[in-house]
Amino acid sequence: MKSFTFKQFQIQQSKDVFRVGTDGVLLGALADIEHASSILEVGTGTGLISLMLAQRNPQAGFLGLDINEDAAKLTQLNFEHSPFRTRLKNKFQDFKTFETEDRFDLIVSNPPYFEESGSDKDKIARQTVELNFRQLIIKAAELLSENGMFSVIIPVEAGEVFVSTGKENNLYLNRKVNIKGIENSKAKRLILEFSSQEKEINESDFIIEKSPRQYSDQYLELTKEFHVFK
């Protein structure tokens, strides 16, 4: 599989690891990292999200975890060949059994969400087999710093349950971005950000394409520091 070239780094890809996709790009570009100095990514895949966040926040240190050994190796390769290598660490690790004394200012994840799939790659990366939403939320709540943020991108259908499960674990929705694939369509994804503080929810819409295969001005502006558009 071909590598994916961004302006400041390159992503090597593999047929055994879920490749670079729009969901990861959006979370990497939209997650709130302004006050984060320690960031944990759950389920790194290729390492894309951490690399984007490292570009956006030159002071932050990163730890990535992935239960898929092939993904962990690929992430490590991409981390080592990036200009941010000294701030990026990676582990082959199941998040459910991850133990650390550290607490994180931001925990970010593009979590598994498809219930069924034929391939082993998709089974781990895109199903709720290895890590379901409840497990993800409970563990994230445990590992967040006092003022930490938990940021995810999920299907819109899962939003209500995700938010209520967060509340059960003292994580309150602070920000919601409704992601629409094309103008005048219904939202298909949500970026949700939680903290331990109840606040007025900052809600906005984001449109990826203004017409089929034509990126919106909003998307072009958001990703201009990352994408190499021909």
N, C-alpha and C positions, 0 to 999 in steps of 0.2 A: 504494500500500500504506500502511496506517495506521502511524503512529508507535507506538513502544512506550514507555510511561511507567514509569520507576522512581522511587523516592522522591527521589533527589538529582540525577537527570539524565534526559534523554529521548533515545531512539534513533530517528532518522529512518531509514526503511527504503525499499528500492527493489526493483522487480521484477527488476532486473538483478544484484542482490547477495543472497547467501544470508542469509535473515532471522534474527532472534533465535531461538535454540533452547535447549533444556534443556542440551545438552552445554556450550555456552558459559557459561551461567549457573552450572553446576556447577563448571567450571574456574575461573571468576572468583571464586567463593565459597570454593573449597577449596584452591587453590594456596597453597603456603607462601611468604609474602612478608615474614615477620617481620624478617629481616635484610637485605632487598634495598633498595638505594638506587638502582640502575640496572636497568631492566627493558626487555626487548625482546620484543615480540609478533610472531610470524611468521604472516602471513595474518590481517590484522585484520578483514576483512569489514566489519561496521558499526562496529567499535571497541568493542563491548560488553565484552570481557574486560578490556582496558586500563582502561576507565572503572570497572569494578567494582574492579579492583585499586587504582586511584588513590583510590577512596573508602576502601578498607581501609587503605592506607598513605599518609598525608598527606605523608611526607617523600620518597617515591620519585619519580624522573624516568622518563619513558617514551618509547620510540621504537617506532612501529608500522611494519611493512612489508607491502605487498600487491602481488602481481604483476598483479592485476586493476585497471585504471585506474578503473573505475566504483567499485569498493570503496574504493580509496585516496581518491577524492574524497568519498565518503560518510563514511568515517572522519574525514577532515579536518573536514567539516561538523559531525559529532557532537562531536568534540573541541572545536572552537571555541565551541560553544554549551553546554559543560559548565562547572561551577564549578571544574574542575581544569585548565582550558585552558593555564595557564602552565607546567604540568609535562608536557604531552603534545605530542609531535612525531610526524609521520607522513610516510612516503615511498612513492611509487609505485616499487617496487623488487623485482627478483627476488632472493630470499634466496640462491640459489645463487651469484650474482655479487656479492653485497653485500660491500664492503670497508670496514673501519674499524679504527682503532687502539684503539678503546674495547673494554672487556670488560664483560660484564653479570653482575650478581648473580643475575638470574633471566631465563631465556628460556622463554617460554610459548607454546604453540600448540595449537589445535584443528585438526589437520592434515587434508589431503584423504585420503579413504579408500575411496570407492566406485570400483570398477574400470570401470563402464560407466554412462553416463547420456545422455539425449537432448539436454539443453540446454547452451548454451555457459556459462551461469552455473554450473551444477552441474559441468560439465567441469573448470573451474578450481578451484572451491571444494571439491569433494567427491571428485574422482578423484585417483589417484596419477600423473597425466599430467605436470603442471608441476613437482611436487616429491614424490619418493618418500621413504619413511621413512628409507632409508639416507642419502640426501643431507641430509635434515633433521638426522639425528643427527650426521653428520660435521661439518657446518657449526656446529651448536650447540656441539659439543665444542671447536671452534676459538675460539669467541667467548665462552665462559664465563670468568668470573673464577676465581681460585684456589679460592674456597669457594662458587662459584656453583651454582645449582640449575637443572635443566632439567625442565619440567613440561608434560605433555601429557595429552589425553584421546583414547583410541582404542578401536576395537572390541575386544572381549575376544579374538576369534579371532586378532588380530594381536599379542597381548601377548608370547607366547613369543619370536617372532622379533625384536620390538622390543627386548626386554630383552637378548637375546644380541648383537644388533647394537650396542647401547649398550656392552656389556662389551668388545666388539672395539675400541671407540674410547675405552676407559678412562673410561666413564661407567657407574656402578654404581647399581643400583636401591636407593633408600633408603626409598621409601614406595609403597604400592600400595593404592588404594581400589577395591573391587569395587562397581560401580554396578548395582543391580537396578531394573528398571522398576517392578516391583510385588512386594509381600511374597511370600515363598516361591517366587520365580522364580529362574532362573539369571541370573548377571551378564551384562549386555549391553555394558557399557562398562567401561573401566579408566582411572583417573587414575594415571599413573605419574610418579614424581619421581626424578631421577638427580643424582648429584654425582660428583666425582672421588675421593671417599672411600668405601671399602667399609665398610658399617655393617650392623647387624642391621636387617632390613626391617620397617618399621612397616606392618602390613596391617590393613585394616578394611573393613567392609561399609557401603554406603549405599543406602537404599531410597527411591525417589522417591514412590511411591504405596502407600498401605495397601490400597486397593481401587480399581477403575477410576474415574478422574477425581476421586479423593479423595487429596490430597497427604498424605504421611506427616508425623507430628510432627517427624521428623528433617529433612525438607525445609523445612517451615515455619519451624523454628528457624534453619536455616542461612541462609535467604533473607529473614528478617524485616526486615533493614536495607535491602533492595533492592526487593523486590516490593511492589506496591500490591494487596493482596488485597481483593476486594469482599465 
